[in-house]
């Protein structure tokens, strides 16, 4: 209801805290579509605070990650998603990975998964695109904020 009131006033800036939290998937999709249409007008800006990174990925042009009250990362969303990749590397090849290239790490029994900048990916790694959620988790766990 509050969102409808805010949108009806055609405010130039909306500040929303967890606007889709607690909603079912259909309602979340409707709210995201509504906010996307609203922000398509360049006269409108929406500042969203949310833990639902999939919503942020759909809506935001810029993202800022806060941890312990500090800005850990702030970037254009598309640049951020292009900057990083998840890379699977067999356990036998981990010694061949440049330690400074690792921004986050998750070890498995036969391979490890690394968050790496695209320019640092070794030729022997299996590369996957990354989501905002994966970036946040891997940077937080791996301490690779930069």
Chimera marker file (.cmm) of the C-alpha trace (Angstrom):
<marker_set name="trace">
<marker id="1" x="0.000" y="0.000" z="0.000" r="1" g="1" b="0" radius="0.5"/>
<marker id="2" x="2.793" y="2.454" z="0.935" r="1" g="1" b="0" radius="0.5"/>
<marker id="3" x="4.517" y="1.716" z="-2.366" r="1" g="1" b="0" radius="0.5"/>
<marker id="4" x="1.361" y="2.568" z="-4.328" r="1" g="1" b="0" radius="0.5"/>
<marker id="5" x="1.090" y="5.881" z="-2.475" r="1" g="1" b="0" radius="0.5"/>
<marker id="6" x="4.744" y="6.723" z="-3.172" r="1" g="1" b="0" radius="0.5"/>
<marker id="7" x="4.392" y="5.881" z="-6.859" r="1" g="1" b="0" radius="0.5"/>
<marker id="8" x="1.179" y="7.861" z="-7.201" r="1" g="1" b="0" radius="0.5"/>
<marker id="9" x="3.000" y="11.052" z="-6.187" r="1" g="1" b="0" radius="0.5"/>
<marker id="10" x="5.507" y="10.554" z="-9.012" r="1" g="1" b="0" radius="0.5"/>
<marker id="11" x="8.369" y="11.270" z="-6.633" r="1" g="1" b="0" radius="0.5"/>
<marker id="12" x="11.761" y="11.801" z="-8.241" r="1" g="1" b="0" radius="0.5"/>
<marker id="13" x="13.407" y="9.647" z="-5.543" r="1" g="1" b="0" radius="0.5"/>
<marker id="14" x="11.995" y="6.567" z="-3.839" r="1" g="1" b="0" radius="0.5"/>
<marker id="15" x="13.878" y="5.033" z="-0.928" r="1" g="1" b="0" radius="0.5"/>
<marker id="16" x="12.741" y="1.464" z="-0.341" r="1" g="1" b="0" radius="0.5"/>
<marker id="17" x="13.816" y="-0.952" z="2.377" r="1" g="1" b="0" radius="0.5"/>
<marker id="18" x="13.272" y="-4.608" z="1.422" r="1" g="1" b="0" radius="0.5"/>
<marker id="19" x="10.345" y="-3.818" z="-0.914" r="1" g="1" b="0" radius="0.5"/>
<marker id="20" x="9.762" y="-7.467" z="-1.895" r="1" g="1" b="0" radius="0.5"/>
<marker id="21" x="10.638" y="-9.195" z="1.372" r="1" g="1" b="0" radius="0.5"/>
<marker id="22" x="7.996" y="-11.651" z="2.487" r="1" g="1" b="0" radius="0.5"/>
<marker id="23" x="6.109" y="-11.618" z="-0.806" r="1" g="1" b="0" radius="0.5"/>
<marker id="24" x="5.234" y="-14.700" z="-2.808" r="1" g="1" b="0" radius="0.5"/>
<marker id="25" x="7.067" y="-15.103" z="-6.168" r="1" g="1" b="0" radius="0.5"/>
<marker id="26" x="4.174" y="-13.768" z="-8.271" r="1" g="1" b="0" radius="0.5"/>
<marker id="27" x="3.752" y="-10.656" z="-6.122" r="1" g="1" b="0" radius="0.5"/>
<marker id="28" x="7.528" y="-10.092" z="-6.088" r="1" g="1" b="0" radius="0.5"/>
<marker id="29" x="7.581" y="-10.260" z="-9.879" r="1" g="1" b="0" radius="0.5"/>
<marker id="30" x="4.702" y="-7.759" z="-10.113" r="1" g="1" b="0" radius="0.5"/>
<marker id="31" x="6.473" y="-5.317" z="-7.765" r="1" g="1" b="0" radius="0.5"/>
<marker id="32" x="9.749" y="-5.680" z="-9.668" r="1" g="1" b="0" radius="0.5"/>
<marker id="33" x="7.966" y="-5.026" z="-12.964" r="1" g="1" b="0" radius="0.5"/>
<marker id="34" x="6.224" y="-1.986" z="-11.495" r="1" g="1" b="0" radius="0.5"/>
<marker id="35" x="9.477" y="-0.576" z="-10.099" r="1" g="1" b="0" radius="0.5"/>
<marker id="36" x="11.309" y="-1.298" z="-13.334" r="1" g="1" b="0" radius="0.5"/>
<marker id="37" x="8.750" y="0.660" z="-15.350" r="1" g="1" b="0" radius="0.5"/>
<marker id="38" x="8.882" y="3.503" z="-12.859" r="1" g="1" b="0" radius="0.5"/>
<marker id="39" x="12.675" y="3.735" z="-12.957" r="1" g="1" b="0" radius="0.5"/>
<marker id="40" x="12.763" y="3.516" z="-16.766" r="1" g="1" b="0" radius="0.5"/>
<marker id="41" x="11.826" y="7.201" z="-16.709" r="1" g="1" b="0" radius="0.5"/>
<marker id="42" x="15.168" y="8.965" z="-16.272" r="1" g="1" b="0" radius="0.5"/>
<marker id="43" x="13.518" y="11.537" z="-14.000" r="1" g="1" b="0" radius="0.5"/>
<marker id="44" x="13.013" y="8.836" z="-11.353" r="1" g="1" b="0" radius="0.5"/>
<marker id="45" x="15.546" y="7.188" z="-9.108" r="1" g="1" b="0" radius="0.5"/>
<marker id="46" x="14.999" y="4.303" z="-6.718" r="1" g="1" b="0" radius="0.5"/>
<marker id="47" x="17.347" y="3.555" z="-3.839" r="1" g="1" b="0" radius="0.5"/>
<marker id="48" x="16.764" y="0.014" z="-2.615" r="1" g="1" b="0" radius="0.5"/>
<marker id="49" x="18.125" y="-1.696" z="0.451" r="1" g="1" b="0" radius="0.5"/>
<marker id="50" x="17.629" y="-5.438" z="0.110" r="1" g="1" b="0" radius="0.5"/>
<marker id="51" x="19.105" y="-8.834" z="0.889" r="1" g="1" b="0" radius="0.5"/>
<marker id="52" x="17.270" y="-10.369" z="-2.066" r="1" g="1" b="0" radius="0.5"/>
<marker id="53" x="20.084" y="-10.118" z="-4.569" r="1" g="1" b="0" radius="0.5"/>
<marker id="54" x="18.085" y="-11.604" z="-7.441" r="1" g="1" b="0" radius="0.5"/>
<marker id="55" x="15.737" y="-8.607" z="-7.193" r="1" g="1" b="0" radius="0.5"/>
<marker id="56" x="18.687" y="-6.227" z="-7.194" r="1" g="1" b="0" radius="0.5"/>
<marker id="57" x="20.106" y="-7.975" z="-10.233" r="1" g="1" b="0" radius="0.5"/>
<marker id="58" x="16.832" y="-7.379" z="-12.103" r="1" g="1" b="0" radius="0.5"/>
<marker id="59" x="16.295" y="-3.777" z="-11.023" r="1" g="1" b="0" radius="0.5"/>
<marker id="60" x="19.524" y="-1.987" z="-10.290" r="1" g="1" b="0" radius="0.5"/>
<marker id="61" x="22.009" y="-0.181" z="-12.467" r="1" g="1" b="0" radius="0.5"/>
<marker id="62" x="24.424" y="0.366" z="-9.569" r="1" g="1" b="0" radius="0.5"/>
<marker id="63" x="25.070" y="-1.742" z="-6.476" r="1" g="1" b="0" radius="0.5"/>
<marker id="64" x="26.819" y="-0.987" z="-3.227" r="1" g="1" b="0" radius="0.5"/>
<marker id="65" x="27.611" y="-3.728" z="-0.726" r="1" g="1" b="0" radius="0.5"/>
<marker id="66" x="27.766" y="-2.823" z="2.940" r="1" g="1" b="0" radius="0.5"/>
<marker id="67" x="29.322" y="-5.046" z="5.590" r="1" g="1" b="0" radius="0.5"/>
<marker id="68" x="29.744" y="-4.071" z="9.231" r="1" g="1" b="0" radius="0.5"/>
<marker id="69" x="28.726" y="-0.523" z="8.341" r="1" g="1" b="0" radius="0.5"/>
<marker id="70" x="31.451" y="-0.157" z="5.719" r="1" g="1" b="0" radius="0.5"/>
<marker id="71" x="31.155" y="0.150" z="1.971" r="1" g="1" b="0" radius="0.5"/>
<marker id="72" x="32.951" y="-2.932" z="0.685" r="1" g="1" b="0" radius="0.5"/>
<marker id="73" x="32.160" y="-2.575" z="-2.995" r="1" g="1" b="0" radius="0.5"/>
<marker id="74" x="30.361" y="-0.052" z="-5.153" r="1" g="1" b="0" radius="0.5"/>
<marker id="75" x="30.057" y="-0.463" z="-8.904" r="1" g="1" b="0" radius="0.5"/>
<marker id="76" x="27.821" y="-0.493" z="-11.911" r="1" g="1" b="0" radius="0.5"/>
<marker id="77" x="26.008" y="-3.816" z="-11.749" r="1" g="1" b="0" radius="0.5"/>
<marker id="78" x="26.849" y="-4.870" z="-15.303" r="1" g="1" b="0" radius="0.5"/>
<marker id="79" x="30.537" y="-4.010" z="-14.827" r="1" g="1" b="0" radius="0.5"/>
<marker id="80" x="30.599" y="-6.027" z="-11.630" r="1" g="1" b="0" radius="0.5"/>
<marker id="81" x="28.989" y="-9.055" z="-13.281" r="1" g="1" b="0" radius="0.5"/>
<marker id="82" x="31.517" y="-8.855" z="-16.110" r="1" g="1" b="0" radius="0.5"/>
<marker id="83" x="34.497" y="-8.320" z="-13.799" r="1" g="1" b="0" radius="0.5"/>
<marker id="84" x="34.168" y="-11.619" z="-11.908" r="1" g="1" b="0" radius="0.5"/>
<marker id="85" x="33.736" y="-15.296" z="-12.772" r="1" g="1" b="0" radius="0.5"/>
<marker id="86" x="33.452" y="-18.516" z="-10.809" r="1" g="1" b="0" radius="0.5"/>
<marker id="87" x="36.259" y="-20.854" z="-11.787" r="1" g="1" b="0" radius="0.5"/>
<marker id="88" x="36.384" y="-24.562" z="-10.976" r="1" g="1" b="0" radius="0.5"/>
<marker id="89" x="39.887" y="-25.962" z="-10.715" r="1" g="1" b="0" radius="0.5"/>
<marker id="90" x="40.801" y="-29.592" z="-10.050" r="1" g="1" b="0" radius="0.5"/>
<marker id="91" x="42.554" y="-30.191" z="-6.728" r="1" g="1" b="0" radius="0.5"/>
<marker id="92" x="45.651" y="-31.324" z="-8.597" r="1" g="1" b="0" radius="0.5"/>
<marker id="93" x="46.034" y="-27.875" z="-10.242" r="1" g="1" b="0" radius="0.5"/>
<marker id="94" x="45.350" y="-25.584" z="-7.263" r="1" g="1" b="0" radius="0.5"/>
<marker id="95" x="49.091" y="-25.091" z="-6.703" r="1" g="1" b="0" radius="0.5"/>
<marker id="96" x="49.231" y="-23.546" z="-10.190" r="1" g="1" b="0" radius="0.5"/>
<marker id="97" x="46.790" y="-20.754" z="-9.282" r="1" g="1" b="0" radius="0.5"/>
<marker id="98" x="48.280" y="-17.351" z="-8.490" r="1" g="1" b="0" radius="0.5"/>
<marker id="99" x="47.239" y="-16.730" z="-4.829" r="1" g="1" b="0" radius="0.5"/>
<marker id="100" x="46.694" y="-12.990" z="-5.389" r="1" g="1" b="0" radius="0.5"/>
<marker id="101" x="44.178" y="-13.785" z="-8.146" r="1" g="1" b="0" radius="0.5"/>
<marker id="102" x="41.826" y="-15.526" z="-5.696" r="1" g="1" b="0" radius="0.5"/>
<marker id="103" x="39.063" y="-13.236" z="-4.410" r="1" g="1" b="0" radius="0.5"/>
<marker id="104" x="37.014" y="-15.997" z="-2.816" r="1" g="1" b="0" radius="0.5"/>
<marker id="105" x="37.318" y="-19.742" z="-2.425" r="1" g="1" b="0" radius="0.5"/>
<marker id="106" x="35.153" y="-22.742" z="-1.717" r="1" g="1" b="0" radius="0.5"/>
<marker id="107" x="36.869" y="-26.140" z="-1.482" r="1" g="1" b="0" radius="0.5"/>
<marker id="108" x="35.302" y="-29.443" z="-2.492" r="1" g="1" b="0" radius="0.5"/>
<marker id="109" x="36.617" y="-32.988" z="-2.368" r="1" g="1" b="0" radius="0.5"/>
<marker id="110" x="38.009" y="-33.087" z="-5.919" r="1" g="1" b="0" radius="0.5"/>
<marker id="111" x="38.037" y="-29.453" z="-6.975" r="1" g="1" b="0" radius="0.5"/>
<marker id="112" x="37.885" y="-25.927" z="-5.639" r="1" g="1" b="0" radius="0.5"/>
<marker id="113" x="35.713" y="-23.073" z="-6.782" r="1" g="1" b="0" radius="0.5"/>
<marker id="114" x="37.313" y="-19.649" z="-6.947" r="1" g="1" b="0" radius="0.5"/>
<marker id="115" x="35.962" y="-16.184" z="-7.476" r="1" g="1" b="0" radius="0.5"/>
<marker id="116" x="38.408" y="-14.479" z="-9.803" r="1" g="1" b="0" radius="0.5"/>
<marker id="117" x="38.607" y="-11.373" z="-11.921" r="1" g="1" b="0" radius="0.5"/>
<marker id="118" x="38.163" y="-12.266" z="-15.571" r="1" g="1" b="0" radius="0.5"/>
<marker id="119" x="41.702" y="-11.164" z="-16.462" r="1" g="1" b="0" radius="0.5"/>
<marker id="120" x="43.208" y="-13.504" z="-13.822" r="1" g="1" b="0" radius="0.5"/>
<marker id="121" x="41.536" y="-16.761" z="-14.899" r="1" g="1" b="0" radius="0.5"/>
<marker id="122" x="44.036" y="-19.534" z="-15.685" r="1" g="1" b="0" radius="0.5"/>
<marker id="123" x="43.620" y="-21.439" z="-18.942" r="1" g="1" b="0" radius="0.5"/>
<marker id="124" x="43.009" y="-24.720" z="-17.095" r="1" g="1" b="0" radius="0.5"/>
<marker id="125" x="39.963" y="-23.448" z="-15.154" r="1" g="1" b="0" radius="0.5"/>
<marker id="126" x="36.332" y="-24.174" z="-15.990" r="1" g="1" b="0" radius="0.5"/>
<marker id="127" x="34.576" y="-20.813" z="-16.061" r="1" g="1" b="0" radius="0.5"/>
<marker id="128" x="30.988" y="-19.909" z="-15.138" r="1" g="1" b="0" radius="0.5"/>
<marker id="129" x="29.165" y="-16.587" z="-15.108" r="1" g="1" b="0" radius="0.5"/>
<marker id="130" x="28.525" y="-15.273" z="-11.633" r="1" g="1" b="0" radius="0.5"/>
<marker id="131" x="25.490" y="-13.764" z="-9.861" r="1" g="1" b="0" radius="0.5"/>
<marker id="132" x="25.469" y="-10.864" z="-7.412" r="1" g="1" b="0" radius="0.5"/>
<marker id="133" x="24.696" y="-13.308" z="-4.628" r="1" g="1" b="0" radius="0.5"/>
<marker id="134" x="27.705" y="-15.457" z="-5.484" r="1" g="1" b="0" radius="0.5"/>
<marker id="135" x="29.949" y="-12.381" z="-5.600" r="1" g="1" b="0" radius="0.5"/>
<marker id="136" x="28.765" y="-11.224" z="-2.177" r="1" g="1" b="0" radius="0.5"/>
<marker id="137" x="29.178" y="-14.656" z="-0.601" r="1" g="1" b="0" radius="0.5"/>
<marker id="138" x="32.573" y="-15.367" z="-2.092" r="1" g="1" b="0" radius="0.5"/>
<marker id="139" x="34.000" y="-11.912" z="-1.318" r="1" g="1" b="0" radius="0.5"/>
<marker id="140" x="32.619" y="-12.015" z="2.236" r="1" g="1" b="0" radius="0.5"/>
<marker id="141" x="33.882" y="-15.508" z="2.984" r="1" g="1" b="0" radius="0.5"/>
<marker id="142" x="37.136" y="-15.086" z="1.077" r="1" g="1" b="0" radius="0.5"/>
<marker id="143" x="37.908" y="-11.618" z="2.390" r="1" g="1" b="0" radius="0.5"/>
<marker id="144" x="38.662" y="-10.458" z="-1.150" r="1" g="1" b="0" radius="0.5"/>
<marker id="145" x="36.988" y="-7.054" z="-0.971" r="1" g="1" b="0" radius="0.5"/>
<marker id="146" x="38.823" y="-4.623" z="-3.199" r="1" g="1" b="0" radius="0.5"/>
<link id1="1" id2="2" r="1" g="1" b="0" radius="0.2"/>
<link id1="2" id2="3" r="1" g="1" b="0" radius="0.2"/>
<link id1="3" id2="4" r="1" g="1" b="0" radius="0.2"/>
<link id1="4" id2="5" r="1" g="1" b="0" radius="0.2"/>
<link id1="5" id2="6" r="1" g="1" b="0" radius="0.2"/>
<link id1="6" id2="7" r="1" g="1" b="0" radius="0.2"/>
<link id1="7" id2="8" r="1" g="1" b="0" radius="0.2"/>
<link id1="8" id2="9" r="1" g="1" b="0" radius="0.2"/>
<link id1="9" id2="10" r="1" g="1" b="0" radius="0.2"/>
<link id1="10" id2="11" r="1" g="1" b="0" radius="0.2"/>
<link id1="11" id2="12" r="1" g="1" b="0" radius="0.2"/>
<link id1="12" id2="13" r="1" g="1" b="0" radius="0.2"/>
<link id1="13" id2="14" r="1" g="1" b="0" radius="0.2"/>
<link id1="14" id2="15" r="1" g="1" b="0" radius="0.2"/>
<link id1="15" id2="16" r="1" g="1" b="0" radius="0.2"/>
<link id1="16" id2="17" r="1" g="1" b="0" radius="0.2"/>
<link id1="17" id2="18" r="1" g="1" b="0" radius="0.2"/>
<link id1="18" id2="19" r="1" g="1" b="0" radius="0.2"/>
<link id1="19" id2="20" r="1" g="1" b="0" radius="0.2"/>
<link id1="20" id2="21" r="1" g="1" b="0" radius="0.2"/>
<link id1="21" id2="22" r="1" g="1" b="0" radius="0.2"/>
<link id1="22" id2="23" r="1" g="1" b="0" radius="0.2"/>
<link id1="23" id2="24" r="1" g="1" b="0" radius="0.2"/>
<link id1="24" id2="25" r="1" g="1" b="0" radius="0.2"/>
<link id1="25" id2="26" r="1" g="1" b="0" radius="0.2"/>
<link id1="26" id2="27" r="1" g="1" b="0" radius="0.2"/>
<link id1="27" id2="28" r="1" g="1" b="0" radius="0.2"/>
<link id1="28" id2="29" r="1" g="1" b="0" radius="0.2"/>
<link id1="29" id2="30" r="1" g="1" b="0" radius="0.2"/>
<link id1="30" id2="31" r="1" g="1" b="0" radius="0.2"/>
<link id1="31" id2="32" r="1" g="1" b="0" radius="0.2"/>
<link id1="32" id2="33" r="1" g="1" b="0" radius="0.2"/>
<link id1="33" id2="34" r="1" g="1" b="0" radius="0.2"/>
<link id1="34" id2="35" r="1" g="1" b="0" radius="0.2"/>
<link id1="35" id2="36" r="1" g="1" b="0" radius="0.2"/>
<link id1="36" id2="37" r="1" g="1" b="0" radius="0.2"/>
<link id1="37" id2="38" r="1" g="1" b="0" radius="0.2"/>
<link id1="38" id2="39" r="1" g="1" b="0" radius="0.2"/>
<link id1="39" id2="40" r="1" g="1" b="0" radius="0.2"/>
<link id1="40" id2="41" r="1" g="1" b="0" radius="0.2"/>
<link id1="41" id2="42" r="1" g="1" b="0" radius="0.2"/>
<link id1="42" id2="43" r="1" g="1" b="0" radius="0.2"/>
<link id1="43" id2="44" r="1" g="1" b="0" radius="0.2"/>
<link id1="44" id2="45" r="1" g="1" b="0" radius="0.2"/>
<link id1="45" id2="46" r="1" g="1" b="0" radius="0.2"/>
<link id1="46" id2="47" r="1" g="1" b="0" radius="0.2"/>
<link id1="47" id2="48" r="1" g="1" b="0" radius="0.2"/>
<link id1="48" id2="49" r="1" g="1" b="0" radius="0.2"/>
<link id1="49" id2="50" r="1" g="1" b="0" radius="0.2"/>
<link id1="50" id2="51" r="1" g="1" b="0" radius="0.2"/>
<link id1="51" id2="52" r="1" g="1" b="0" radius="0.2"/>
<link id1="52" id2="53" r="1" g="1" b="0" radius="0.2"/>
<link id1="53" id2="54" r="1" g="1" b="0" radius="0.2"/>
<link id1="54" id2="55" r="1" g="1" b="0" radius="0.2"/>
<link id1="55" id2="56" r="1" g="1" b="0" radius="0.2"/>
<link id1="56" id2="57" r="1" g="1" b="0" radius="0.2"/>
<link id1="57" id2="58" r="1" g="1" b="0" radius="0.2"/>
<link id1="58" id2="59" r="1" g="1" b="0" radius="0.2"/>
<link id1="59" id2="60" r="1" g="1" b="0" radius="0.2"/>
<link id1="60" id2="61" r="1" g="1" b="0" radius="0.2"/>
<link id1="61" id2="62" r="1" g="1" b="0" radius="0.2"/>
<link id1="62" id2="63" r="1" g="1" b="0" radius="0.2"/>
<link id1="63" id2="64" r="1" g="1" b="0" radius="0.2"/>
<link id1="64" id2="65" r="1" g="1" b="0" radius="0.2"/>
<link id1="65" id2="66" r="1" g="1" b="0" radius="0.2"/>
<link id1="66" id2="67" r="1" g="1" b="0" radius="0.2"/>
<link id1="67" id2="68" r="1" g="1" b="0" radius="0.2"/>
<link id1="68" id2="69" r="1" g="1" b="0" radius="0.2"/>
<link id1="69" id2="70" r="1" g="1" b="0" radius="0.2"/>
<link id1="70" id2="71" r="1" g="1" b="0" radius="0.2"/>
<link id1="71" id2="72" r="1" g="1" b="0" radius="0.2"/>
<link id1="72" id2="73" r="1" g="1" b="0" radius="0.2"/>
<link id1="73" id2="74" r="1" g="1" b="0" radius="0.2"/>
<link id1="74" id2="75" r="1" g="1" b="0" radius="0.2"/>
<link id1="75" id2="76" r="1" g="1" b="0" radius="0.2"/>
<link id1="76" id2="77" r="1" g="1" b="0" radius="0.2"/>
<link id1="77" id2="78" r="1" g="1" b="0" radius="0.2"/>
<link id1="78" id2="79" r="1" g="1" b="0" radius="0.2"/>
<link id1="79" id2="80" r="1" g="1" b="0" radius="0.2"/>
<link id1="80" id2="81" r="1" g="1" b="0" radius="0.2"/>
<link id1="81" id2="82" r="1" g="1" b="0" radius="0.2"/>
<link id1="82" id2="83" r="1" g="1" b="0" radius="0.2"/>
<link id1="83" id2="84" r="1" g="1" b="0" radius="0.2"/>
<link id1="84" id2="85" r="1" g="1" b="0" radius="0.2"/>
<link id1="85" id2="86" r="1" g="1" b="0" radius="0.2"/>
<link id1="86" id2="87" r="1" g="1" b="0" radius="0.2"/>
<link id1="87" id2="88" r="1" g="1" b="0" radius="0.2"/>
<link id1="88" id2="89" r="1" g="1" b="0" radius="0.2"/>
<link id1="89" id2="90" r="1" g="1" b="0" radius="0.2"/>
<link id1="90" id2="91" r="1" g="1" b="0" radius="0.2"/>
<link id1="91" id2="92" r="1" g="1" b="0" radius="0.2"/>
<link id1="92" id2="93" r="1" g="1" b="0" radius="0.2"/>
<link id1="93" id2="94" r="1" g="1" b="0" radius="0.2"/>
<link id1="94" id2="95" r="1" g="1" b="0" radius="0.2"/>
<link id1="95" id2="96" r="1" g="1" b="0" radius="0.2"/>
<link id1="96" id2="97" r="1" g="1" b="0" radius="0.2"/>
<link id1="97" id2="98" r="1" g="1" b="0" radius="0.2"/>
<link id1="98" id2="99" r="1" g="1" b="0" radius="0.2"/>
<link id1="99" id2="100" r="1" g="1" b="0" radius="0.2"/>
<link id1="100" id2="101" r="1" g="1" b="0" radius="0.2"/>
<link id1="101" id2="102" r="1" g="1" b="0" radius="0.2"/>
<link id1="102" id2="103" r="1" g="1" b="0" radius="0.2"/>
<link id1="103" id2="104" r="1" g="1" b="0" radius="0.2"/>
<link id1="104" id2="105" r="1" g="1" b="0" radius="0.2"/>
<link id1="105" id2="106" r="1" g="1" b="0" radius="0.2"/>
<link id1="106" id2="107" r="1" g="1" b="0" radius="0.2"/>
<link id1="107" id2="108" r="1" g="1" b="0" radius="0.2"/>
<link id1="108" id2="109" r="1" g="1" b="0" radius="0.2"/>
<link id1="109" id2="110" r="1" g="1" b="0" radius="0.2"/>
<link id1="110" id2="111" r="1" g="1" b="0" radius="0.2"/>
<link id1="111" id2="112" r="1" g="1" b="0" radius="0.2"/>
<link id1="112" id2="113" r="1" g="1" b="0" radius="0.2"/>
<link id1="113" id2="114" r="1" g="1" b="0" radius="0.2"/>
<link id1="114" id2="115" r="1" g="1" b="0" radius="0.2"/>
<link id1="115" id2="116" r="1" g="1" b="0" radius="0.2"/>
<link id1="116" id2="117" r="1" g="1" b="0" radius="0.2"/>
<link id1="117" id2="118" r="1" g="1" b="0" radius="0.2"/>
<link id1="118" id2="119" r="1" g="1" b="0" radius="0.2"/>
<link id1="119" id2="120" r="1" g="1" b="0" radius="0.2"/>
<link id1="120" id2="121" r="1" g="1" b="0" radius="0.2"/>
<link id1="121" id2="122" r="1" g="1" b="0" radius="0.2"/>
<link id1="122" id2="123" r="1" g="1" b="0" radius="0.2"/>
<link id1="123" id2="124" r="1" g="1" b="0" radius="0.2"/>
<link id1="124" id2="125" r="1" g="1" b="0" radius="0.2"/>
<link id1="125" id2="126" r="1" g="1" b="0" radius="0.2"/>
<link id1="126" id2="127" r="1" g="1" b="0" radius="0.2"/>
<link id1="127" id2="128" r="1" g="1" b="0" radius="0.2"/>
<link id1="128" id2="129" r="1" g="1" b="0" radius="0.2"/>
<link id1="129" id2="130" r="1" g="1" b="0" radius="0.2"/>
<link id1="130" id2="131" r="1" g="1" b="0" radius="0.2"/>
<link id1="131" id2="132" r="1" g="1" b="0" radius="0.2"/>
<link id1="132" id2="133" r="1" g="1" b="0" radius="0.2"/>
<link id1="133" id2="134" r="1" g="1" b="0" radius="0.2"/>
<link id1="134" id2="135" r="1" g="1" b="0" radius="0.2"/>
<link id1="135" id2="136" r="1" g="1" b="0" radius="0.2"/>
<link id1="136" id2="137" r="1" g="1" b="0" radius="0.2"/>
<link id1="137" id2="138" r="1" g="1" b="0" radius="0.2"/>
<link id1="138" id2="139" r="1" g="1" b="0" radius="0.2"/>
<link id1="139" id2="140" r="1" g="1" b="0" radius="0.2"/>
<link id1="140" id2="141" r="1" g="1" b="0" radius="0.2"/>
<link id1="141" id2="142" r="1" g="1" b="0" radius="0.2"/>
<link id1="142" id2="143" r="1" g="1" b="0" radius="0.2"/>
<link id1="143" id2="144" r="1" g="1" b="0" radius="0.2"/>
<link id1="144" id2="145" r="1" g="1" b="0" radius="0.2"/>
<link id1="145" id2="146" r="1" g="1" b="0" radius="0.2"/>
</marker_set>
